[in-house]
Amino acid sequence: MLRPTKHSHPDRTVLNVALVLLARLRSKRVEDYDALRTYAKAKVLGGEVLFLPALNFLYVMGVVEYRPKTDAFEYVGPNEAV
């Protein structure tokens, strides 16, 4: 699902939506879940379908963290190797 094929539109992939979300989170630092979903839907055609896989990808990569009390995601930056 992450690897685009020759039939994939470059703007409608999980990696592109993850990049859009990452740019938003880097500028705002903390963003509400609903606001982030609305932003993805407005910026990318089909963004509502790709939103969760893109957010999961960023979480697994360790770039964002979820804050359950505020229902928001926070940009924490890349993990540094020690």
Buried (B, 14 or more C-beta within 10 A) or exposed (E): EEEBEEEEEEEBBBBBBBBBBBEBBEEBEEBBBEEBBBBBBEBBEBBBBBBEBBBEBBEEEEBBEEEEEEEBBBBEEEEEEE
